[in-house]
Amino acid sequence: MAAKKKSSKTKHAPKKTPSEKYAFTQKMVTSETCIKCSTPCARGMAYVEKMKEPGAVGKGVPCHLTKGKGFK
């Protein structure tokens, strides 16, 4: 019986963008917080517009102003 050889190639995870890398350390904010924000961002303003629709349900949007450094 032949022994199975281990593959010399290792699998690497795809590179993450900074927004994906730090997403778990960002606070989720509601549209009310985005409206009051002193430095509005494109993501927040898009979320505010989405929430203005009648019957819209949202769970919040990650705020880049509350971003912290995560582990690599």
PDB file of N, CA, C, O and CB in Angstrom:
ATOM      1  N   MET A   1       0.838  -1.180   0.000  1.00  0.00           N
ATOM      2  CA  MET A   1       0.000   0.000   0.000  1.00  0.00           C
ATOM      3  C   MET A   1       0.883   1.244   0.000  1.00  0.00           C
ATOM      4  O   MET A   1       1.868   1.335   0.732  1.00  0.00           O
ATOM      5  CB  MET A   1      -0.953  -0.002   1.214  1.00  0.00           C
ATOM      6  N   ALA A   2       0.510   2.166  -0.818  1.00  0.00           N
ATOM      7  CA  ALA A   2       1.265   3.413  -0.920  1.00  0.00           C
ATOM      8  C   ALA A   2       0.748   4.401   0.118  1.00  0.00           C
ATOM      9  O   ALA A   2      -0.457   4.533   0.333  1.00  0.00           O
ATOM     10  CB  ALA A   2       1.160   4.012  -2.349  1.00  0.00           C
ATOM     11  N   ALA A   3       1.673   5.078   0.744  1.00  0.00           N
ATOM     12  CA  ALA A   3       1.295   6.082   1.740  1.00  0.00           C
ATOM     13  C   ALA A   3       0.889   7.366   1.021  1.00  0.00           C
ATOM     14  O   ALA A   3       1.457   7.715  -0.014  1.00  0.00           O
ATOM     15  CB  ALA A   3       2.466   6.352   2.738  1.00  0.00           C
ATOM     16  N   LYS A   4      -0.092   8.060   1.575  1.00  0.00           N
ATOM     17  CA  LYS A   4      -0.539   9.315   0.980  1.00  0.00           C
ATOM     18  C   LYS A   4       0.475  10.408   1.285  1.00  0.00           C
ATOM     19  O   LYS A   4       0.928  10.562   2.419  1.00  0.00           O
ATOM     20  CB  LYS A   4      -1.944   9.710   1.503  1.00  0.00           C
ATOM     21  N   LYS A   5       0.815  11.155   0.259  1.00  0.00           N
ATOM     22  CA  LYS A   5       1.742  12.270   0.446  1.00  0.00           C
ATOM     23  C   LYS A   5       0.954  13.523   0.785  1.00  0.00           C
ATOM     24  O   LYS A   5      -0.130  13.765   0.253  1.00  0.00           O
ATOM     25  CB  LYS A   5       2.611  12.494  -0.819  1.00  0.00           C
ATOM     26  N   LYS A   6       1.520  14.306   1.674  1.00  0.00           N
ATOM     27  CA  LYS A   6       0.898  15.582   2.009  1.00  0.00           C
ATOM     28  C   LYS A   6       1.207  16.592   0.927  1.00  0.00           C
ATOM     29  O   LYS A   6       2.307  16.603   0.375  1.00  0.00           O
ATOM     30  CB  LYS A   6       1.378  16.094   3.380  1.00  0.00           C
ATOM     31  N   SER A   7       0.266  17.417   0.630  1.00  0.00           N
ATOM     32  CA  SER A   7       0.447  18.446  -0.382  1.00  0.00           C
ATOM     33  C   SER A   7       1.402  19.509   0.142  1.00  0.00           C
ATOM     34  O   SER A   7       1.279  19.954   1.283  1.00  0.00           O
ATOM     35  CB  SER A   7      -0.907  19.073  -0.778  1.00  0.00           C
ATOM     36  N   SER A   8       2.342  19.911  -0.684  1.00  0.00           N
ATOM     37  CA  SER A   8       3.298  20.936  -0.264  1.00  0.00           C
ATOM     38  C   SER A   8       2.697  22.339  -0.358  1.00  0.00           C
ATOM     39  O   SER A   8       3.233  23.296   0.201  1.00  0.00           O
ATOM     40  CB  SER A   8       4.565  20.854  -1.115  1.00  0.00           C
ATOM     41  N   LYS A   9       1.585  22.442  -1.068  1.00  0.00           N
ATOM     42  CA  LYS A   9       0.944  23.745  -1.198  1.00  0.00           C
ATOM     43  C   LYS A   9       0.076  24.012   0.022  1.00  0.00           C
ATOM     44  O   LYS A   9      -0.656  23.137   0.484  1.00  0.00           O
ATOM     45  CB  LYS A   9       0.102  23.818  -2.490  1.00  0.00           C
ATOM     46  N   THR A  10       0.166  25.209   0.527  1.00  0.00           N
ATOM     47  CA  THR A  10      -0.685  25.601   1.646  1.00  0.00           C
ATOM     48  C   THR A  10      -1.783  26.510   1.129  1.00  0.00           C
ATOM     49  O   THR A  10      -1.593  27.252   0.165  1.00  0.00           O
ATOM     50  CB  THR A  10       0.135  26.303   2.762  1.00  0.00           C
ATOM     51  N   LYS A  11      -2.894  26.445   1.760  1.00  0.00           N
ATOM     52  CA  LYS A  11      -4.007  27.289   1.368  1.00  0.00           C
ATOM     53  C   LYS A  11      -3.953  28.590   2.158  1.00  0.00           C
ATOM     54  O   LYS A  11      -3.839  28.584   3.384  1.00  0.00           O
ATOM     55  CB  LYS A  11      -5.355  26.564   1.590  1.00  0.00           C
ATOM     56  N   HIS A  12      -4.034  29.688   1.446  1.00  0.00           N
ATOM     57  CA  HIS A  12      -4.016  31.001   2.081  1.00  0.00           C
ATOM     58  C   HIS A  12      -5.395  31.622   1.973  1.00  0.00           C
ATOM     59  O   HIS A  12      -6.086  31.476   0.965  1.00  0.00           O
ATOM     60  CB  HIS A  12      -2.947  31.921   1.437  1.00  0.00           C
ATOM     61  N   ALA A  13      -5.778  32.309   3.020  1.00  0.00           N
ATOM     62  CA  ALA A  13      -7.043  33.033   3.001  1.00  0.00           C
ATOM     63  C   ALA A  13      -6.894  34.244   2.090  1.00  0.00           C
ATOM     64  O   ALA A  13      -5.807  34.816   2.005  1.00  0.00           O
ATOM     65  CB  ALA A  13      -7.470  33.463   4.439  1.00  0.00           C
ATOM     66  N   PRO A  14      -7.955  34.643   1.413  1.00  0.00           N
ATOM     67  CA  PRO A  14      -7.859  35.828   0.554  1.00  0.00           C
ATOM     68  C   PRO A  14      -7.580  37.075   1.386  1.00  0.00           C
ATOM     69  O   PRO A  14      -8.001  37.178   2.538  1.00  0.00           O
ATOM     70  CB  PRO A  14      -9.154  36.013  -0.262  1.00  0.00           C
ATOM     71  N   LYS A  15      -6.863  38.019   0.781  1.00  0.00           N
ATOM     72  CA  LYS A  15      -6.540  39.263   1.482  1.00  0.00           C
ATOM     73  C   LYS A  15      -7.811  40.022   1.818  1.00  0.00           C
ATOM     74  O   LYS A  15      -8.736  40.104   1.010  1.00  0.00           O
ATOM     75  CB  LYS A  15      -5.603  40.142   0.632  1.00  0.00           C
ATOM     76  N   LYS A  16      -7.845  40.577   3.027  1.00  0.00           N
ATOM     77  CA  LYS A  16      -8.999  41.355   3.471  1.00  0.00           C
ATOM     78  C   LYS A  16      -8.714  42.833   3.290  1.00  0.00           C
ATOM     79  O   LYS A  16      -7.582  43.288   3.452  1.00  0.00           O
ATOM     80  CB  LYS A  16      -9.344  41.046   4.946  1.00  0.00           C
ATOM     81  N   THR A  17      -9.759  43.575   2.950  1.00  0.00           N
ATOM     82  CA  THR A  17      -9.633  45.019   2.864  1.00  0.00           C
ATOM     83  C   THR A  17      -9.648  45.578   4.281  1.00  0.00           C
ATOM     84  O   THR A  17     -10.116  44.899   5.195  1.00  0.00           O
ATOM     85  CB  THR A  17     -10.774  45.641   1.995  1.00  0.00           C
ATOM     86  N   PRO A  18      -9.149  46.794   4.490  1.00  0.00           N
ATOM     87  CA  PRO A  18      -9.163  47.367   5.840  1.00  0.00           C
ATOM     88  C   PRO A  18     -10.563  47.422   6.447  1.00  0.00           C
ATOM     89  O   PRO A  18     -10.718  47.228   7.653  1.00  0.00           O
ATOM     90  CB  PRO A  18      -8.574  48.758   5.812  1.00  0.00           C
ATOM     91  N   SER A  19     -11.585  47.684   5.629  1.00  0.00           N
ATOM     92  CA  SER A  19     -12.937  47.743   6.187  1.00  0.00           C
ATOM     93  C   SER A  19     -13.396  46.374   6.657  1.00  0.00           C
ATOM     94  O   SER A  19     -14.134  46.277   7.638  1.00  0.00           O
ATOM     95  CB  SER A  19     -13.918  48.296   5.154  1.00  0.00           C
ATOM     96  N   GLU A  20     -12.977  45.314   5.978  1.00  0.00           N
ATOM     97  CA  GLU A  20     -13.324  43.959   6.412  1.00  0.00           C
ATOM     98  C   GLU A  20     -12.483  43.541   7.616  1.00  0.00           C
ATOM     99  O   GLU A  20     -12.972  42.860   8.516  1.00  0.00           O
ATOM    100  CB  GLU A  20     -13.131  42.959   5.259  1.00  0.00           C
ATOM    101  N   LYS A  21     -11.227  43.950   7.626  1.00  0.00           N
ATOM    102  CA  LYS A  21     -10.310  43.562   8.691  1.00  0.00           C
ATOM    103  C   LYS A  21     -10.748  44.117  10.051  1.00  0.00           C
ATOM    104  O   LYS A  21     -10.647  43.433  11.069  1.00  0.00           O
ATOM    105  CB  LYS A  21      -8.900  44.041   8.363  1.00  0.00           C
ATOM    106  N   TYR A  22     -11.226  45.342  10.058  1.00  0.00           N
ATOM    107  CA  TYR A  22     -11.605  45.975  11.313  1.00  0.00           C
ATOM    108  C   TYR A  22     -13.108  45.971  11.569  1.00  0.00           C
ATOM    109  O   TYR A  22     -13.566  46.587  12.531  1.00  0.00           O
ATOM    110  CB  TYR A  22     -11.104  47.379  11.333  1.00  0.00           C
ATOM    111  N   ALA A  23     -13.874  45.301  10.740  1.00  0.00           N
ATOM    112  CA  ALA A  23     -15.336  45.343  10.856  1.00  0.00           C
ATOM    113  C   ALA A  23     -15.817  44.844  12.217  1.00  0.00           C
ATOM    114  O   ALA A  23     -16.795  45.366  12.751  1.00  0.00           O
ATOM    115  CB  ALA A  23     -15.972  44.510   9.749  1.00  0.00           C
ATOM    116  N   PHE A  24     -15.145  43.840  12.785  1.00  0.00           N
ATOM    117  CA  PHE A  24     -15.597  43.289  14.054  1.00  0.00           C
ATOM    118  C   PHE A  24     -15.347  44.222  15.219  1.00  0.00           C
ATOM    119  O   PHE A  24     -15.867  43.984  16.309  1.00  0.00           O
ATOM    120  CB  PHE A  24     -14.924  41.979  14.310  1.00  0.00           C
ATOM    121  N   THR A  25     -14.568  45.278  15.028  1.00  0.00           N
ATOM    122  CA  THR A  25     -14.307  46.212  16.121  1.00  0.00           C
ATOM    123  C   THR A  25     -15.095  47.503  15.969  1.00  0.00           C
ATOM    124  O   THR A  25     -14.966  48.404  16.798  1.00  0.00           O
ATOM    125  CB  THR A  25     -12.828  46.522  16.198  1.00  0.00           C
ATOM    126  N   GLN A  26     -15.912  47.608  14.918  1.00  0.00           N
ATOM    127  CA  GLN A  26     -16.702  48.812  14.704  1.00  0.00           C
ATOM    128  C   GLN A  26     -18.059  48.676  15.379  1.00  0.00           C
ATOM    129  O   GLN A  26     -18.644  47.594  15.414  1.00  0.00           O
ATOM    130  CB  GLN A  26     -16.873  49.089  13.203  1.00  0.00           C
ATOM    131  N   LYS A  27     -18.546  49.780  15.910  1.00  0.00           N
ATOM    132  CA  LYS A  27     -19.865  49.775  16.533  1.00  0.00           C
ATOM    133  C   LYS A  27     -20.932  49.924  15.461  1.00  0.00           C
ATOM    134  O   LYS A  27     -20.746  50.639  14.476  1.00  0.00           O
ATOM    135  CB  LYS A  27     -19.986  50.903  17.585  1.00  0.00           C
ATOM    136  N   MET A  28     -22.053  49.240  15.664  1.00  0.00           N
ATOM    137  CA  MET A  28     -23.183  49.374  14.762  1.00  0.00           C
ATOM    138  C   MET A  28     -23.999  50.570  15.236  1.00  0.00           C
ATOM    139  O   MET A  28     -24.362  50.656  16.409  1.00  0.00           O
ATOM    140  CB  MET A  28     -24.050  48.063  14.716  1.00  0.00           C
ATOM    141  N   VAL A  29     -24.283  51.489  14.323  1.00  0.00           N
ATOM    142  CA  VAL A  29     -25.055  52.681  14.663  1.00  0.00           C
ATOM    143  C   VAL A  29     -26.317  52.727  13.819  1.00  0.00           C
ATOM    144  O   VAL A  29     -26.369  52.165  12.725  1.00  0.00           O
ATOM    145  CB  VAL A  29     -24.216  53.963  14.457  1.00  0.00           C
ATOM    146  N   THR A  30     -27.321  53.393  14.333  1.00  0.00           N
ATOM    147  CA  THR A  30     -28.593  53.518  13.628  1.00  0.00           C
ATOM    148  C   THR A  30     -28.578  54.769  12.759  1.00  0.00           C
ATOM    149  O   THR A  30     -27.645  55.571  12.811  1.00  0.00           O
ATOM    150  CB  THR A  30     -29.775  53.564  14.626  1.00  0.00           C
ATOM    151  N   SER A  31     -29.621  54.916  11.965  1.00  0.00           N
ATOM    152  CA  SER A  31     -29.697  56.077  11.074  1.00  0.00           C
ATOM    153  C   SER A  31     -29.810  57.377  11.865  1.00  0.00           C
ATOM    154  O   SER A  31     -29.367  58.424  11.393  1.00  0.00           O
ATOM    155  CB  SER A  31     -30.890  55.939  10.120  1.00  0.00           C
ATOM    156  N   GLU A  32     -30.393  57.327  13.055  1.00  0.00           N
ATOM    157  CA  GLU A  32     -30.496  58.534  13.886  1.00  0.00           C
ATOM    158  C   GLU A  32     -29.112  59.046  14.252  1.00  0.00           C
ATOM    159  O   GLU A  32     -28.879  60.255  14.260  1.00  0.00           O
ATOM    160  CB  GLU A  32     -31.312  58.251  15.164  1.00  0.00           C
ATOM    161  N   THR A  33     -28.195  58.138  14.555  1.00  0.00           N
ATOM    162  CA  THR A  33     -26.832  58.519  14.892  1.00  0.00           C
ATOM    163  C   THR A  33     -26.130  59.101  13.673  1.00  0.00           C
ATOM    164  O   THR A  33     -25.380  60.070  13.790  1.00  0.00           O
ATOM    165  CB  THR A  33     -26.053  57.316  15.437  1.00  0.00           C
ATOM    166  N   CYS A  34     -26.371  58.510  12.498  1.00  0.00           N
ATOM    167  CA  CYS A  34     -25.750  59.008  11.261  1.00  0.00           C
ATOM    168  C   CYS A  34     -26.230  60.414  10.922  1.00  0.00           C
ATOM    169  O   CYS A  34     -25.457  61.234  10.427  1.00  0.00           O
ATOM    170  CB  CYS A  34     -26.051  58.061  10.093  1.00  0.00           C
ATOM    171  N   ILE A  35     -27.493  60.693  11.183  1.00  0.00           N
ATOM    172  CA  ILE A  35     -28.039  62.025  10.906  1.00  0.00           C
ATOM    173  C   ILE A  35     -27.353  63.070  11.780  1.00  0.00           C
ATOM    174  O   ILE A  35     -27.065  64.172  11.313  1.00  0.00           O
ATOM    175  CB  ILE A  35     -29.568  62.050  11.140  1.00  0.00           C
ATOM    176  N   LYS A  36     -27.088  62.739  13.040  1.00  0.00           N
ATOM    177  CA  LYS A  36     -26.478  63.669  13.984  1.00  0.00           C
ATOM    178  C   LYS A  36     -24.961  63.775  13.838  1.00  0.00           C
ATOM    179  O   LYS A  36     -24.354  64.669  14.427  1.00  0.00           O
ATOM    180  CB  LYS A  36     -26.813  63.253  15.384  1.00  0.00           C
ATOM    181  N   CYS A  37     -24.345  62.896  13.078  1.00  0.00           N
ATOM    182  CA  CYS A  37     -22.889  62.817  12.969  1.00  0.00           C
ATOM    183  C   CYS A  37     -22.300  64.112  12.415  1.00  0.00           C
ATOM    184  O   CYS A  37     -22.838  64.709  11.483  1.00  0.00           O
ATOM    185  CB  CYS A  37     -22.489  61.639  12.081  1.00  0.00           C
ATOM    186  N   SER A  38     -21.181  64.532  13.009  1.00  0.00           N
ATOM    187  CA  SER A  38     -20.528  65.766  12.560  1.00  0.00           C
ATOM    188  C   SER A  38     -19.668  65.537  11.316  1.00  0.00           C
ATOM    189  O   SER A  38     -19.355  66.488  10.600  1.00  0.00           O
ATOM    190  CB  SER A  38     -19.667  66.342  13.684  1.00  0.00           C
ATOM    191  N   THR A  39     -19.286  64.292  11.054  1.00  0.00           N
ATOM    192  CA  THR A  39     -18.511  63.967   9.856  1.00  0.00           C
ATOM    193  C   THR A  39     -19.221  62.845   9.092  1.00  0.00           C
ATOM    194  O   THR A  39     -18.850  61.677   9.215  1.00  0.00           O
ATOM    195  CB  THR A  39     -17.047  63.547  10.230  1.00  0.00           C
ATOM    196  N   PRO A  40     -20.245  63.199   8.301  1.00  0.00           N
ATOM    197  CA  PRO A  40     -21.006  62.173   7.601  1.00  0.00           C
ATOM    198  C   PRO A  40     -20.163  61.459   6.540  1.00  0.00           C
ATOM    199  O   PRO A  40     -19.338  62.070   5.862  1.00  0.00           O
ATOM    200  CB  PRO A  40     -22.238  62.790   6.955  1.00  0.00           C
ATOM    201  N   CYS A  41     -20.394  60.156   6.420  1.00  0.00           N
ATOM    202  CA  CYS A  41     -19.681  59.359   5.417  1.00  0.00           C
ATOM    203  C   CYS A  41     -20.680  58.842   4.381  1.00  0.00           C
ATOM    204  O   CYS A  41     -21.891  58.899   4.594  1.00  0.00           O
ATOM    205  CB  CYS A  41     -18.915  58.173   6.087  1.00  0.00           C
ATOM    206  N   ALA A  42     -20.172  58.346   3.280  1.00  0.00           N
ATOM    207  CA  ALA A  42     -21.019  57.862   2.195  1.00  0.00           C
ATOM    208  C   ALA A  42     -21.860  56.664   2.638  1.00  0.00           C
ATOM    209  O   ALA A  42     -23.040  56.574   2.299  1.00  0.00           O
ATOM    210  CB  ALA A  42     -20.164  57.484   0.985  1.00  0.00           C
ATOM    211  N   ARG A  43     -21.257  55.746   3.393  1.00  0.00           N
ATOM    212  CA  ARG A  43     -21.978  54.568   3.857  1.00  0.00           C
ATOM    213  C   ARG A  43     -23.129  54.950   4.768  1.00  0.00           C
ATOM    214  O   ARG A  43     -24.229  54.411   4.648  1.00  0.00           O
ATOM    215  CB  ARG A  43     -21.036  53.622   4.579  1.00  0.00           C
ATOM    216  N   GLY A  44     -22.875  55.880   5.679  1.00  0.00           N
ATOM    217  CA  GLY A  44     -23.908  56.330   6.610  1.00  0.00           C
ATOM    218  C   GLY A  44     -25.039  57.060   5.923  1.00  0.00           C
ATOM    219  O   GLY A  44     -26.207  56.850   6.249  1.00  0.00           O
ATOM    220  N   MET A  45     -24.701  57.920   4.968  1.00  0.00           N
ATOM    221  CA  MET A  45     -25.728  58.679   4.263  1.00  0.00           C
ATOM    222  C   MET A  45     -26.568  57.766   3.363  1.00  0.00           C
ATOM    223  O   MET A  45     -27.767  57.992   3.203  1.00  0.00           O
ATOM    224  CB  MET A  45     -25.084  59.797   3.431  1.00  0.00           C
ATOM    225  N   ALA A  46     -25.954  56.751   2.785  1.00  0.00           N
ATOM    226  CA  ALA A  46     -26.707  55.784   1.984  1.00  0.00           C
ATOM    227  C   ALA A  46     -27.680  55.017   2.878  1.00  0.00           C
ATOM    228  O   ALA A  46     -28.807  54.728   2.478  1.00  0.00           O
ATOM    229  CB  ALA A  46     -25.748  54.803   1.258  1.00  0.00           C
ATOM    230  N   TYR A  47     -27.231  54.690   4.091  1.00  0.00           N
ATOM    231  CA  TYR A  47     -28.092  53.987   5.044  1.00  0.00           C
ATOM    232  C   TYR A  47     -29.262  54.871   5.478  1.00  0.00           C
ATOM    233  O   TYR A  47     -30.386  54.390   5.621  1.00  0.00           O
ATOM    234  CB  TYR A  47     -27.280  53.542   6.272  1.00  0.00           C
ATOM    235  N   VAL A  48     -28.997  56.157   5.686  1.00  0.00           N
ATOM    236  CA  VAL A  48     -30.059  57.098   6.069  1.00  0.00           C
ATOM    237  C   VAL A  48     -31.114  57.166   4.971  1.00  0.00           C
ATOM    238  O   VAL A  48     -32.312  57.142   5.253  1.00  0.00           O
ATOM    239  CB  VAL A  48     -29.476  58.511   6.345  1.00  0.00           C
ATOM    240  N   GLU A  49     -30.664  57.251   3.712  1.00  0.00           N
ATOM    241  CA  GLU A  49     -31.598  57.295   2.586  1.00  0.00           C
ATOM    242  C   GLU A  49     -32.418  56.015   2.506  1.00  0.00           C
ATOM    243  O   GLU A  49     -33.613  56.058   2.216  1.00  0.00           O
ATOM    244  CB  GLU A  49     -30.843  57.518   1.272  1.00  0.00           C
ATOM    245  N   LYS A  50     -31.785  54.887   2.758  1.00  0.00           N
ATOM    246  CA  LYS A  50     -32.485  53.597   2.731  1.00  0.00           C
ATOM    247  C   LYS A  50     -33.544  53.535   3.820  1.00  0.00           C
ATOM    248  O   LYS A  50     -34.636  53.008   3.603  1.00  0.00           O
ATOM    249  CB  LYS A  50     -31.490  52.437   2.897  1.00  0.00           C
ATOM    250  N   MET A  51     -33.223  54.069   4.981  1.00  0.00           N
ATOM    251  CA  MET A  51     -34.159  54.009   6.113  1.00  0.00           C
ATOM    252  C   MET A  51     -35.304  55.004   5.973  1.00  0.00           C
ATOM    253  O   MET A  51     -36.300  54.887   6.687  1.00  0.00           O
ATOM    254  CB  MET A  51     -33.420  54.268   7.415  1.00  0.00           C
ATOM    255  N   LYS A  52     -35.195  55.978   5.077  1.00  0.00           N
ATOM    256  CA  LYS A  52     -36.276  56.940   4.858  1.00  0.00           C
ATOM    257  C   LYS A  52     -37.455  56.321   4.116  1.00  0.00           C
ATOM    258  O   LYS A  52     -38.562  56.858   4.152  1.00  0.00           O
ATOM    259  CB  LYS A  52     -35.757  58.137   4.083  1.00  0.00           C
ATOM    260  N   GLU A  53     -37.224  55.186   3.438  1.00  0.00           N
ATOM    261  CA  GLU A  53     -38.293  54.505   2.706  1.00  0.00           C
ATOM    262  C   GLU A  53     -39.331  53.972   3.683  1.00  0.00           C
ATOM    263  O   GLU A  53     -38.965  53.464   4.743  1.00  0.00           O
ATOM    264  CB  GLU A  53     -37.723  53.356   1.840  1.00  0.00           C
ATOM    265  N   PRO A  54     -40.606  54.072   3.357  1.00  0.00           N
ATOM    266  CA  PRO A  54     -41.642  53.544   4.246  1.00  0.00           C
ATOM    267  C   PRO A  54     -41.522  52.024   4.399  1.00  0.00           C
ATOM    268  O   PRO A  54     -41.388  51.302   3.411  1.00  0.00           O
ATOM    269  CB  PRO A  54     -43.035  53.912   3.714  1.00  0.00           C
ATOM    270  N   GLY A  55     -41.570  51.558   5.622  1.00  0.00           N
ATOM    271  CA  GLY A  55     -41.509  50.129   5.908  1.00  0.00           C
ATOM    272  C   GLY A  55     -40.108  49.548   5.916  1.00  0.00           C
ATOM    273  O   GLY A  55     -39.951  48.329   5.992  1.00  0.00           O
ATOM    274  N   ALA A  56     -39.086  50.389   5.840  1.00  0.00           N
ATOM    275  CA  ALA A  56     -37.708  49.896   5.823  1.00  0.00           C
ATOM    276  C   ALA A  56     -37.320  49.373   7.201  1.00  0.00           C
ATOM    277  O   ALA A  56     -37.635  49.978   8.225  1.00  0.00           O
ATOM    278  CB  ALA A  56     -36.735  51.009   5.378  1.00  0.00           C
ATOM    279  N   VAL A  57     -36.631  48.241   7.201  1.00  0.00           N
ATOM    280  CA  VAL A  57     -36.149  47.642   8.438  1.00  0.00           C
ATOM    281  C   VAL A  57     -34.640  47.524   8.334  1.00  0.00           C
ATOM    282  O   VAL A  57     -34.117  46.986   7.358  1.00  0.00           O
ATOM    283  CB  VAL A  57     -36.813  46.250   8.703  1.00  0.00           C
ATOM    284  N   GLY A  58     -33.951  48.019   9.329  1.00  0.00           N
ATOM    285  CA  GLY A  58     -32.491  47.964   9.299  1.00  0.00           C
ATOM    286  C   GLY A  58     -31.931  47.556  10.642  1.00  0.00           C
ATOM    287  O   GLY A  58     -32.581  47.707  11.676  1.00  0.00           O
ATOM    288  N   LYS A  59     -30.720  47.039  10.613  1.00  0.00           N
ATOM    289  CA  LYS A  59     -30.053  46.603  11.840  1.00  0.00           C
ATOM    290  C   LYS A  59     -28.885  47.509  12.200  1.00  0.00           C
ATOM    291  O   LYS A  59     -28.165  47.244  13.162  1.00  0.00           O
ATOM    292  CB  LYS A  59     -29.567  45.171  11.694  1.00  0.00           C
ATOM    293  N   GLY A  60     -28.697  48.565  11.438  1.00  0.00           N
ATOM    294  CA  GLY A  60     -27.600  49.482  11.702  1.00  0.00           C
ATOM    295  C   GLY A  60     -26.513  49.331  10.665  1.00  0.00           C
ATOM    296  O   GLY A  60     -26.561  48.441   9.816  1.00  0.00           O
ATOM    297  N   VAL A  61     -25.536  50.207  10.744  1.00  0.00           N
ATOM    298  CA  VAL A  61     -24.407  50.210   9.816  1.00  0.00           C
ATOM    299  C   VAL A  61     -23.133  50.382  10.641  1.00  0.00           C
ATOM    300  O   VAL A  61     -23.136  51.145  11.607  1.00  0.00           O
ATOM    301  CB  VAL A  61     -24.549  51.350   8.733  1.00  0.00           C
ATOM    302  N   PRO A  62     -22.026  49.685  10.283  1.00  0.00           N
ATOM    303  CA  PRO A  62     -20.781  49.857  11.046  1.00  0.00           C
ATOM    304  C   PRO A  62     -20.238  51.270  10.863  1.00  0.00           C
ATOM    305  O   PRO A  62     -20.172  51.776   9.743  1.00  0.00           O
ATOM    306  CB  PRO A  62     -19.720  48.817  10.607  1.00  0.00           C
ATOM    307  N   CYS A  63     -19.857  51.892  11.951  1.00  0.00           N
ATOM    308  CA  CYS A  63     -19.363  53.272  11.914  1.00  0.00           C
ATOM    309  C   CYS A  63     -17.839  53.260  11.894  1.00  0.00           C
ATOM    310  O   CYS A  63     -17.203  52.703  12.788  1.00  0.00           O
ATOM    311  CB  CYS A  63     -19.890  54.088  13.132  1.00  0.00           C
ATOM    312  N   HIS A  64     -17.255  53.881  10.864  1.00  0.00           N
ATOM    313  CA  HIS A  64     -15.794  53.906  10.746  1.00  0.00           C
ATOM    314  C   HIS A  64     -15.139  54.793  11.805  1.00  0.00           C
ATOM    315  O   HIS A  64     -13.934  54.688  12.038  1.00  0.00           O
ATOM    316  CB  HIS A  64     -15.394  54.388   9.362  1.00  0.00           C
ATOM    317  N   LEU A  65     -15.910  55.652  12.438  1.00  0.00           N
ATOM    318  CA  LEU A  65     -15.353  56.523  13.472  1.00  0.00           C
ATOM    319  C   LEU A  65     -15.109  55.777  14.773  1.00  0.00           C
ATOM    320  O   LEU A  65     -14.396  56.278  15.642  1.00  0.00           O
ATOM    321  CB  LEU A  65     -16.278  57.697  13.723  1.00  0.00           C
ATOM    322  N   THR A  66     -15.685  54.595  14.924  1.00  0.00           N
ATOM    323  CA  THR A  66     -15.501  53.802  16.137  1.00  0.00           C
ATOM    324  C   THR A  66     -14.580  52.626  15.869  1.00  0.00           C
ATOM    325  O   THR A  66     -14.547  51.678  16.653  1.00  0.00           O
ATOM    326  CB  THR A  66     -16.850  53.307  16.672  1.00  0.00           C
ATOM    327  N   LYS A  67     -13.826  52.669  14.766  1.00  0.00           N
ATOM    328  CA  LYS A  67     -12.951  51.559  14.374  1.00  0.00           C
ATOM    329  C   LYS A  67     -11.768  51.446  15.320  1.00  0.00           C
ATOM    330  O   LYS A  67     -11.180  52.451  15.721  1.00  0.00           O
ATOM    331  CB  LYS A  67     -12.455  51.742  12.933  1.00  0.00           C
ATOM    332  N   GLY A  68     -11.430  50.229  15.667  1.00  0.00           N
ATOM    333  CA  GLY A  68     -10.248  49.967  16.479  1.00  0.00           C
ATOM    334  C   GLY A  68      -9.384  48.951  15.759  1.00  0.00           C
ATOM    335  O   GLY A  68      -9.824  48.351  14.779  1.00  0.00           O
ATOM    336  N   LYS A  69      -8.211  48.757  16.209  1.00  0.00           N
ATOM    337  CA  LYS A  69      -7.317  47.786  15.567  1.00  0.00           C
ATOM    338  C   LYS A  69      -7.636  46.397  16.085  1.00  0.00           C
ATOM    339  O   LYS A  69      -7.785  46.190  17.289  1.00  0.00           O
ATOM    340  CB  LYS A  69      -5.824  48.135  15.826  1.00  0.00           C
ATOM    341  N   GLY A  70      -7.739  45.470  15.186  1.00  0.00           N
ATOM    342  CA  GLY A  70      -7.986  44.079  15.530  1.00  0.00           C
ATOM    343  C   GLY A  70      -6.701  43.284  15.439  1.00  0.00           C
ATOM    344  O   GLY A  70      -5.641  43.831  15.135  1.00  0.00           O
ATOM    345  N   PHE A  71      -6.794  42.026  15.695  1.00  0.00           N
ATOM    346  CA  PHE A  71      -5.648  41.142  15.571  1.00  0.00           C
ATOM    347  C   PHE A  71      -5.500  40.704  14.130  1.00  0.00           C
ATOM    348  O   PHE A  71      -6.494  40.622  13.408  1.00  0.00           O
ATOM    349  CB  PHE A  71      -5.786  39.925  16.496  1.00  0.00           C
ATOM    350  N   LYS A  72      -4.303  40.426  13.701  1.00  0.00           N
ATOM    351  CA  LYS A  72      -4.068  40.003  12.311  1.00  0.00           C
ATOM    352  C   LYS A  72      -4.556  38.609  12.095  1.00  0.00           C
ATOM    353  O   LYS A  72      -4.445  38.081  10.988  1.00  0.00           O
ATOM    354  CB  LYS A  72      -2.596  40.092  11.948  1.00  0.00           C
TER     355      LYS A  72
END
